[in-house]
Amino acid sequence: MYELYYSPGACSLAPHILLRELGVAHRLTLVSVADGSTGGAEYLAINPKGRVPALRTSPTEPVLTEAVAILTYIARACGGEALLGETPDKAGRVLEWCVWLSTSLHASGFGALWRPARFANEPCQGVISEHGRLAILRDFSAIETRFADGRSWAVDAAGYTIADIFLLVFHRWGGRIGFDMAANYAAWSRHAARVRARPAVQQAWEFEGLS
Ligand SMILES: N[C@@H](CCC(=O)N[C@@H](CS)C(=O)NCC(=O)O)C(=O)O
């Protein structure tokens, strides 16, 4: 059985949703970002990167890390190929979204805002955080522009994909940092509501105790 190491509301929410979407048997192991467990010796022995998500796919192999890799793995291994985009064109666009979300919005934007120490020592951390907030605003605006063209899904031609699941994590984080998502990102918020309505998403939301 797959074992997913997760923290409530972290980017591990995306693979958690996908496991439920595909009806895959899994065990969820809590490694809290909030209380620093991701950096604890016990978890570092499992995942030396000290981050969630991590997926145990076999008792003998190292855990699989990186949200996009885990999403791709689960989809391919568990009959969810359609969620990756079924043609090279669709799959390329789905991956384009996911890599951008992971590298630009997550690592550069939220990483700088929440973890400025990754980028610089004091006294520069306040500036780094502010830069992260501006990077998030820039990327959120780009996301809103895309959804404002009336599409239902991130890659409309592909239907519901892992990109839609991943996007929901960042939409929720926008609310967490005080952005008025409904007012300022109306088209993206309609998309988020569409994703939130799926039973698998509701189950994961409830399990993780998210508001
Ligand atoms: N590139 C990694 C980033 C994972 C990551 O930064 N996860 C955060 C939670 S969303 C984390 O575990 N942070 C703990 C820490 O920085 O100590 C991925 O996409 O999986």
The ligand as an SDF file (V2000), in Angstrom:
LIG
                    3D

 20 19  0  0  0  0  0  0  0  0999 V2000
    9.9530   20.9980   -4.4950 N   0  0  0  0  0  0  0  0  0  0  0  0
    9.2280   20.3480   -3.4440 C   0  0  0  0  0  0  0  0  0  0  0  0
    8.9020   21.3570   -2.3560 C   0  0  0  0  0  0  0  0  0  0  0  0
    8.2500   20.7010   -1.1620 C   0  0  0  0  0  0  0  0  0  0  0  0
    8.0650   21.7000   -0.0340 C   0  0  0  0  0  0  0  0  0  0  0  0
    8.6970   22.7720    0.0180 O   0  0  0  0  0  0  0  0  0  0  0  0
    7.1850   21.3280    0.8830 N   0  0  0  0  0  0  0  0  0  0  0  0
    6.9420   22.1540    2.0410 C   0  0  0  0  0  0  0  0  0  0  0  0
    5.4640   22.0980    2.3990 C   0  0  0  0  0  0  0  0  0  0  0  0
    4.4290   22.7640    1.1040 S   0  0  0  0  0  0  0  0  0  0  0  0
    7.7250   21.6410    3.2250 C   0  0  0  0  0  0  0  0  0  0  0  0
    7.7950   20.4480    3.4260 O   0  0  0  0  0  0  0  0  0  0  0  0
    8.3050   22.5490    3.9960 N   0  0  0  0  0  0  0  0  0  0  0  0
    8.9980   22.1700    5.1890 C   0  0  0  0  0  0  0  0  0  0  0  0
   10.2340   22.9620    5.4160 C   0  0  0  0  0  0  0  0  0  0  0  0
   10.5940   23.7930    4.5810 O   0  0  0  0  0  0  0  0  0  0  0  0
   10.8390   22.7320    6.4560 O   0  0  0  0  0  0  0  0  0  0  0  0
    7.9580   19.7060   -3.9930 C   0  0  0  0  0  0  0  0  0  0  0  0
    7.3980   20.2560   -4.9500 O   0  0  0  0  0  0  0  0  0  0  0  0
    7.5250   18.6720   -3.4880 O   0  0  0  0  0  0  0  0  0  0  0  0
  1  2  1  0
  2  3  1  0
  2 18  1  0
  3  4  1  0
  4  5  1  0
  5  6  2  0
  5  7  1  0
  7  8  1  0
  8  9  1  0
  8 11  1  0
  9 10  1  0
 11 12  2  0
 11 13  1  0
 13 14  1  0
 14 15  1  0
 15 16  2  0
 15 17  1  0
 18 19  2  0
 18 20  1  0
M  END
$$$$
